[in-house]
Amino acid sequence: MAKKRFIAEAAPVSDILHTLVPRLALLRHDWVDELAKSWPEVAGKAVAAHTQPAKLEGHSLVVLVDQHVWMQELQRSGRKPLLANIQKKFGATKVNDILFRLDPGR
């Protein structure tokens, strides 16, 4: 006697993506939360007092800065050392650039 096989009906890709995308966003958000907890260690106390990691845009970390002068200085000479510290602590694949933006809440 032959066994009957039951094949589950395939779900549309849109349904799978609808479920998967929010989960991926949560994973990214959790990582930024983890980074925020160690921000003074990663950025240094002086920089951390004027900045905060906000979100990932692809592999670019958006960092909010409280003053224009700090933003200019970080863009000029702070990006490479900060990126190196992030990559050292969390690996080179998470972030490959930093975008500095003025914090609208400050």
DRENTORLO-30637 format. One record per residue: residue number from 1; residue in one letter; chain; x, y, z of N, C-alpha, C in turn. Coordinates in pm, 1 decimal, always signed. Example, Ala and Ser with C-alpha at 12.3 -4.5 7.8 and 13.67 -1.06 7.14 Angstrom:
<nodes>
NODE   pos   code   unit       n_px       n_py       n_pz      ca_px      ca_py      ca_pz       c_px       c_py       c_pz
NODE     1      A      A    +1319.0     -569.0     +780.0    +1230.0     -450.0     +780.0    +1320.0     -330.0     +780.0
NODE     2      S      A    +1285.0     -225.0     +708.0    +1367.0     -106.0     +714.0    +1290.0       +3.0     +787.0
</nodes>
This chain:
<nodes>
NODE   pos   code   unit       n_px       n_py       n_pz      ca_px      ca_py      ca_pz       c_px       c_py       c_pz
NODE     1      M      A      +83.9     -117.1       +0.0       +0.0       +0.0       +0.0      +89.3     +124.6       +0.0
NODE     2      A      A      +66.8     +216.6      -91.6     +146.6     +337.6     -105.3     +102.7     +441.4       -2.1
NODE     3      K      A     +202.4     +510.8      +51.7     +171.6     +616.5     +148.3     +132.1     +742.7      +72.4
NODE     4      K      A      +35.7     +811.0     +128.0       -5.7     +938.4      +68.5      +78.7    +1049.7     +128.8
NODE     5      R      A     +123.3    +1138.3      +44.0     +200.3    +1254.0      +90.1     +112.3    +1377.6      +83.4
NODE     6      F      A     +120.6    +1454.0     +187.9      +46.2    +1578.4     +191.2     +145.5    +1692.6     +173.0
NODE     7      I      A     +120.8    +1773.1      +76.9     +207.5    +1886.4      +49.4     +133.5    +2011.7      +93.5
NODE     8      A      A     +199.5    +2085.9     +180.1     +139.3    +2210.1     +226.7     +137.2    +2310.3     +112.5
NODE     9      E      A      +35.7    +2389.2     +109.7      +25.0    +2490.9       +6.3     +128.6    +2599.0      +32.7
NODE    10      A      A     +197.8    +2638.6      -69.9     +301.5    +2741.4      -56.6     +237.5    +2876.5      -26.7
NODE    11      A      A     +302.9    +2950.3      +60.5     +254.8    +3084.2      +94.8     +308.5    +3183.8       -7.6
NODE    12      P      A     +230.8    +3285.0      -38.5     +280.8    +3389.4     -129.1     +402.1    +3460.0      -67.0
NODE    13      V      A     +495.0    +3498.8     -151.5     +615.9    +3567.5     -105.7     +579.4    +3693.7      -27.8
NODE    14      S      A     +476.5    +3764.2      -70.3     +436.8    +3887.1       -0.9     +398.8    +3859.3     +144.2
NODE    15      D      A     +333.6    +3744.5     +169.7     +297.8    +3708.3     +306.9     +422.1    +3679.8     +390.5
NODE    16      I      A     +517.8    +3610.9     +329.3     +641.5    +3578.9     +400.7     +718.1    +3706.9     +432.9
NODE    17      L      A     +730.6    +3795.0     +334.9     +802.5    +3921.2     +357.7     +731.9    +4008.1     +459.4
NODE    18      H      A     +599.8    +4008.2     +456.5     +521.4    +4087.7     +551.1     +551.5    +4044.6     +695.1
NODE    19      T      A     +577.1    +3917.6     +714.6     +610.7    +3864.9     +846.7     +757.6    +3885.2     +879.8
NODE    20      L      A     +843.5    +3869.3     +781.4     +987.0    +3871.2     +803.8    +1044.2    +4011.5     +822.7
NODE    21      V      A    +1000.0    +4107.1     +746.0    +1059.3    +4241.3     +749.1    +1050.0    +4306.1     +888.1
NODE    22      P      A     +935.1    +4302.7     +955.5     +934.0    +4361.2    +1090.4    +1030.8    +4291.5    +1186.2
NODE    23      R      A    +1048.8    +4161.5    +1170.6    +1143.8    +4090.2    +1256.6    +1286.0    +4137.4    +1231.5
NODE    24      L      A    +1320.8    +4158.9    +1106.1    +1454.6    +4209.2    +1074.0    +1474.1    +4349.4    +1128.9
NODE    25      A      A    +1371.7    +4432.1    +1120.4    +1380.4    +4567.8    +1175.2    +1401.1    +4562.8    +1325.9
NODE    26      L      A    +1335.0    +4469.6    +1393.2    +1354.6    +4455.1    +1537.4    +1497.4    +4413.9    +1569.4
NODE    27      L      A    +1554.8    +4326.2    +1489.6    +1693.0    +4286.0    +1512.2    +1786.8    +4404.8    +1499.6
NODE    28      R      A    +1764.1    +4488.5    +1398.6    +1847.2    +4608.6    +1382.0    +1826.5    +4703.0    +1499.7
NODE    29      H      A    +1701.7    +4719.6    +1541.0    +1671.4    +4810.5    +1651.7    +1735.9    +4760.5    +1780.1
NODE    30      D      A    +1729.7    +4629.4    +1804.3    +1792.3    +4573.2    +1922.9    +1941.8    +4599.7    +1923.3
NODE    31      W      A    +2005.9    +4592.2    +1806.7    +2149.0    +4615.7    +1800.0    +2181.1    +4761.3    +1831.5
NODE    32      V      A    +2102.9    +4854.7    +1781.4    +2126.9    +4996.4    +1811.8    +2105.1    +5021.5    +1960.6
NODE    33      D      A    +2007.7    +4954.2    +2020.9    +1988.2    +4964.8    +2165.9    +2110.7    +4913.4    +2241.1
NODE    34      E      A    +2165.1    +4802.6    +2194.1    +2286.2    +4746.8    +2255.1    +2402.5    +4844.3    +2240.3
NODE    35      L      A    +2415.7    +4904.6    +2123.5    +2520.4    +5003.9    +2100.7    +2501.5    +5123.7    +2192.7
NODE    36      A      A    +2377.4    +5168.9    +2208.4    +2349.7    +5285.0    +2293.5    +2392.4    +5259.7    +2438.4
NODE    37      K      A    +2376.8    +5137.2    +2485.2    +2415.9    +5104.0    +2622.9    +2566.4    +5116.1    +2642.5
NODE    38      S      A    +2643.1    +5086.5    +2539.5    +2788.4    +5094.3    +2551.8    +2845.6    +5218.2    +2482.6
NODE    39      W      A    +2760.3    +5312.9    +2447.6    +2802.8    +5430.7    +2372.5    +2916.1    +5509.3    +2439.5
NODE    40      P      A    +2909.3    +5538.8    +2571.4    +3021.9    +5612.4    +2632.3    +3155.2    +5539.1    +2618.7
NODE    41      E      A    +3151.7    +5407.4    +2624.6    +3273.7    +5327.7    +2608.5    +3322.5    +5332.7    +2463.3
NODE    42      V      A    +3229.7    +5323.2    +2368.7    +3264.8    +5319.6    +2226.1    +3305.4    +5457.8    +2175.5
NODE    43      A      A    +3229.3    +5559.4    +2211.3    +3251.6    +5694.1    +2158.2    +3346.2    +5777.4    +2243.8
NODE    44      G      A    +3361.0    +5739.9    +2368.9    +3435.2    +5823.0    +2463.1    +3337.0    +5913.6    +2536.1
NODE    45      K      A    +3367.6    +5946.5    +2660.1    +3273.0    +6022.4    +2743.0    +3239.6    +6159.8    +2685.9
NODE    46      A      A    +3339.2    +6230.6    +2633.7    +3315.0    +6365.8    +2581.7    +3222.7    +6362.0    +2460.0
NODE    47      V      A    +3250.2    +6272.8    +2366.0    +3167.2    +6261.0    +2245.5    +3028.5    +6209.1    +2282.6
NODE    48      A      A    +3023.0    +6110.8    +2371.3    +2894.2    +6053.1    +2411.4    +2803.5    +6155.8    +2479.4
NODE    49      A      A    +2862.6    +6254.7    +2545.1    +2782.4    +6358.1    +2610.9    +2708.0    +6446.1    +2509.9
NODE    50      H      A    +2752.4    +6445.5    +2384.5    +2692.4    +6531.5    +2282.3    +2629.2    +6453.9    +2166.6
NODE    51      T      A    +2632.5    +6321.1    +2175.0    +2582.5    +6239.3    +2064.9    +2503.0    +6120.5    +2117.4
NODE    52      Q      A    +2429.0    +6059.0    +2026.3    +2363.0    +5932.0    +2056.4    +2337.9    +5856.9    +1926.4
NODE    53      P      A    +2359.0    +5725.1    +1928.3    +2327.4    +5646.5    +1808.9    +2176.4    +5640.5    +1792.8
NODE    54      A      A    +2128.5    +5658.9    +1670.0    +1983.5    +5666.3    +1649.0    +1927.3    +5545.1    +1576.2
NODE    55      K      A    +1985.9    +5511.3    +1461.0    +1930.7    +5402.1    +1380.8    +2031.5    +5362.7    +1274.3
NODE    56      L      A    +2002.6    +5248.9    +1213.2    +2080.2    +5205.1    +1098.8    +2003.5    +5236.8     +971.7
NODE    57      E      A    +2073.5    +5287.8     +874.3    +2019.3    +5304.9     +739.2    +2109.5    +5221.4     +649.9
NODE    58      G      A    +2065.6    +5100.1     +622.3    +2151.8    +5004.9     +553.3    +2264.6    +4967.5     +646.8
NODE    59      H      A    +2388.5    +4993.2     +603.8    +2504.2    +4968.4     +689.6    +2564.9    +5098.3     +740.1
NODE    60      S      A    +2486.3    +5206.8     +734.3    +2531.3    +5336.1     +786.6    +2460.9    +5363.4     +919.0
NODE    61      L      A    +2538.9    +5398.5    +1019.4    +2483.6    +5433.4    +1149.3    +2454.4    +5582.1    +1152.1
NODE    62      V      A    +2331.4    +5617.9    +1185.3    +2294.5    +5757.8    +1202.9    +2320.5    +5793.9    +1348.7
NODE    63      V      A    +2402.4    +5896.4    +1368.2    +2435.8    +5944.5    +1502.2    +2382.2    +6086.1    +1514.4
NODE    64      L      A    +2298.7    +6107.8    +1616.0    +2243.3    +6241.0    +1640.5    +2340.1    +6320.4    +1726.6
NODE    65      V      A    +2359.1    +6446.5    +1689.0    +2454.9    +6534.9    +1755.3    +2379.0    +6656.7    +1806.2
NODE    66      D      A    +2411.4    +6701.2    +1928.1    +2333.3    +6809.0    +1989.3    +2372.5    +6950.0    +1945.1
NODE    67      Q      A    +2492.4    +6966.9    +1889.7    +2536.2    +7100.7    +1849.5    +2606.1    +7094.1    +1713.4
NODE    68      H      A    +2586.5    +7199.1    +1635.4    +2644.9    +7205.4    +1501.7    +2798.0    +7198.3    +1506.9
NODE    69      V      A    +2857.8    +7263.1    +1604.6    +3004.2    +7264.4    +1617.4    +3056.3    +7122.3    +1638.8
NODE    70      W      A    +2988.4    +7046.2    +1724.2    +3028.6    +6907.4    +1747.3    +3012.8    +6825.2    +1619.5
NODE    71      M      A    +2905.5    +6849.6    +1547.3    +2882.9    +6775.0    +1424.7    +2994.8    +6801.4    +1323.5
NODE    72      Q      A    +3032.5    +6926.8    +1308.0    +3140.7    +6960.9    +1215.2    +3271.8    +6893.1    +1255.1
NODE    73      E      A    +3301.6    +6895.8    +1383.2    +3426.3    +6835.5    +1430.9    +3425.9    +6683.5    +1409.8
NODE    74      L      A    +3313.4    +6620.8    +1437.6    +3304.1    +6476.1    +1417.5    +3314.3    +6439.8    +1270.0
NODE    75      Q      A    +3252.7    +6520.1    +1184.0    +3262.2    +6493.3    +1040.3    +3405.4    +6510.5     +991.4
NODE    76      R      A    +3474.1    +6609.0    +1047.3    +3609.5    +6640.0    +1003.6    +3711.5    +6537.6    +1052.9
NODE    77      S      A    +3704.8    +6504.4    +1182.4    +3812.3    +6419.5    +1235.2    +3765.9    +6306.0    +1326.9
NODE    78      G      A    +3637.3    +6294.2    +1349.2    +3591.1    +6192.2    +1443.0    +3531.8    +6067.2    +1381.6
NODE    79      R      A    +3498.1    +6074.6    +1253.5    +3429.5    +5961.5    +1189.4    +3513.9    +5833.9    +1190.9
NODE    80      K      A    +3638.2    +5841.3    +1145.0    +3721.5    +5721.0    +1133.4    +3749.2    +5654.1    +1267.5
NODE    81      P      A    +3790.1    +5729.9    +1370.7    +3814.9    +5663.2    +1499.0    +3686.8    +5604.3    +1560.1
NODE    82      L      A    +3575.3    +5673.5    +1545.8    +3448.9    +5622.7    +1599.5    +3406.5    +5495.8    +1526.3
NODE    83      L      A    +3416.7    +5496.9    +1395.0    +3383.2    +5379.3    +1315.7    +3474.1    +5261.2    +1353.0
NODE    84      A      A    +3601.1    +5288.6    +1371.5    +3695.4    +5182.8    +1410.0    +3657.4    +5122.6    +1545.1
NODE    85      N      A    +3617.6    +5206.6    +1639.8    +3577.4    +5156.5    +1771.8    +3451.4    +5071.4    +1763.4
NODE    86      I      A    +3354.9    +5113.9    +1682.6    +3231.1    +5036.8    +1665.2    +3262.5    +4901.9    +1602.1
NODE    87      Q      A    +3344.1    +4904.0    +1497.9    +3377.9    +4779.9    +1428.8    +3460.4    +4686.3    +1517.5
NODE    88      K      A    +3544.7    +4743.0    +1600.7    +3624.7    +4661.7    +1691.7    +3534.8    +4590.0    +1792.6
NODE    89      K      A    +3435.8    +4660.5    +1843.8    +3348.4    +4603.9    +1947.2    +3241.0    +4511.9    +1889.3
NODE    90      F      A    +3185.0    +4547.0    +1772.7    +3069.3    +4475.4    +1720.2    +3095.2    +4402.0    +1588.8
NODE    91      G      A    +3214.0    +4412.8    +1534.9    +3244.9    +4346.5    +1408.8    +3234.9    +4442.2    +1291.5
NODE    92      A      A    +3307.6    +4410.9    +1187.4    +3318.4    +4500.1    +1071.1    +3198.1    +4494.5     +978.9
NODE    93      T      A    +3107.3    +4400.0     +999.2    +2996.4    +4384.9     +904.6    +2873.0    +4465.5     +941.1
NODE    94      K      A    +2860.4    +4510.5    +1064.3    +2739.8    +4583.6    +1106.5    +2732.3    +4723.0    +1044.2
NODE    95      V      A    +2842.6    +4797.0    +1053.3    +2844.3    +4938.0    +1012.7    +2967.2    +4962.9     +926.9
NODE    96      N      A    +2946.4    +5032.1     +812.9    +3063.0    +5069.4     +731.8    +3071.3    +5219.5     +708.2
NODE    97      D      A    +2978.7    +5295.3     +768.3    +2983.0    +5441.3     +758.3    +2902.6    +5501.0     +873.1
NODE    98      I      A    +2929.3    +5626.2     +903.5    +2854.9    +5698.2    +1006.6    +2801.9    +5826.7     +944.6
NODE    99      L      A    +2674.1    +5852.9     +965.3    +2609.5    +5975.9     +920.0    +2576.4    +6059.5    +1043.0
NODE   100      F      A    +2629.7    +6179.3    +1049.5    +2602.1    +6267.9    +1163.0    +2489.1    +6362.2    +1125.3
NODE   101      R      A    +2392.0    +6373.4    +1214.5    +2277.7    +6463.4    +1192.6    +2248.5    +6538.6    +1321.7
NODE   102      L      A    +2203.0    +6662.7    +1304.9    +2163.9    +6739.6    +1423.2    +2041.5    +6675.9    +1486.8
NODE   103      D      A    +2043.7    +6667.5    +1617.7    +1934.1    +6606.6    +1692.8    +1818.2    +6705.7    +1700.9
NODE   104      P      A    +1704.6    +6674.4    +1639.1    +1591.3    +6767.4    +1643.1    +1528.5    +6779.3    +1780.5
NODE   105      G      A    +1557.2    +6684.8    +1869.9    +1497.8    +6686.7    +2004.0    +1576.0    +6766.1    +2105.2
NODE   106      R      A    +1690.7    +6818.8    +2067.7    +1773.0    +6891.5    +2165.1    +1774.7    +7039.1    +2136.1
</nodes>
